[in-house]
Amino acid sequence: MTFDEIMAKVKAAAASYDATGKDFLAVQVNLTGKNGGVFYVEIKDGKISAEPYDYRDRSCAVTLEPANFVKLMDGKLDPVIAYTTGKLKVEGDLGKALEFSKIIKK
């Protein structure tokens, strides 16, 4: 899956997520290797957005390969197992990273 296809899938997942009453969340996703790239997902004032840019004032940053990110989104890879096996790296608030995983799952 290309970066643009992943970005479209993330935007679709974000659009279907009800962010009403949710706390601020800003997660930068760093996809490594082939088809890699950087994007962020932000919940602010009850609205959610996903854009292909760096996010400096983030709650956390997650780094993983594009194929593993797609597996996370499809529910085929548990985020806790991915973290403990080194497939997913988190810089910052682990709780926010786990909250993020709930947003992107179908």
C-alpha positions in Angstrom: 0.0 0.0 0.0 1.4 3.4 -0.9 1.7 6.4 1.5 -1.2 8.1 -0.3 -3.4 5.0 0.1 -2.6 4.8 3.8 -3.3 8.5 4.2 -6.7 8.1 2.5 -7.5 5.1 4.8 -6.5 7.1 7.9 -8.7 10.0 6.8 -11.6 7.7 6.3 -11.2 6.2 9.7 -10.9 9.6 11.3 -14.0 10.8 9.5 -16.0 7.9 11.0 -14.7 8.5 14.6 -16.9 10.6 17.0 -14.5 12.9 18.7 -17.2 14.8 20.7 -16.1 15.3 24.3 -12.7 13.7 23.7 -9.5 15.2 25.3 -6.8 16.8 23.1 -4.7 14.3 21.3 -2.0 14.8 18.8 -0.1 11.8 17.4 2.6 11.9 14.8 3.0 8.7 12.8 6.4 8.0 11.2 6.2 5.3 8.6 9.6 3.8 7.8 11.0 2.1 4.8 9.5 1.8 1.4 6.2 3.8 1.0 7.1 5.6 4.3 6.2 9.1 5.3 5.0 11.2 8.1 1.5 12.3 9.1 -0.4 13.3 12.2 -3.8 12.8 13.7 -5.2 15.4 16.0 -8.3 15.7 18.2 -9.0 19.2 19.2 -12.2 20.9 20.3 -14.3 17.8 19.5 -13.0 17.7 15.9 -10.5 15.2 14.4 -8.1 15.9 11.6 -5.4 13.9 9.8 -2.8 15.6 7.7 0.5 14.6 6.0 2.8 16.9 8.0 5.1 16.8 11.1 3.5 17.8 14.3 5.9 19.5 16.8 3.6 19.9 19.8 2.4 16.3 19.9 1.3 14.0 22.7 3.4 11.2 21.3 5.0 9.9 18.1 4.7 6.3 16.9 7.1 4.7 14.4 6.5 1.5 12.5 6.6 0.0 9.0 3.7 0.8 6.6 2.7 -2.9 6.4 2.4 -3.1 10.2 0.5 0.1 10.4 -2.1 -1.3 7.9 -2.3 -4.4 10.0 -3.0 -2.2 13.0 -5.8 -0.4 11.2 -7.3 -3.7 10.0 -7.2 -5.2 13.5 -4.7 -7.9 12.5 -2.0 -6.6 14.8 -2.6 -5.8 18.4 -0.9 -2.5 19.4 0.3 -3.9 22.7 1.9 -6.9 21.1 3.4 -4.7 18.4 5.0 -2.5 21.0 6.3 -5.3 23.2 7.8 -7.1 20.1 9.5 -3.9 18.8 7.3 -3.6 15.7 5.9 -0.3 17.1 8.0 2.3 18.8 6.5 5.1 20.9 8.1 8.4 21.9 6.0 10.2 24.5 2.7 9.3 26.2 2.0 5.5 25.9 -1.6 6.1 27.0 -2.2 8.5 24.1 -0.7 6.1 21.7 -3.1 3.4 22.9 -6.0 5.9 22.5 -4.8 6.6 19.0 -4.9 2.9 18.1 -8.6 2.9 19.0 -9.3 5.7 16.6 -7.6 4.2 13.5 -9.1 0.7 13.9 -12.1 -0.1 11.7 
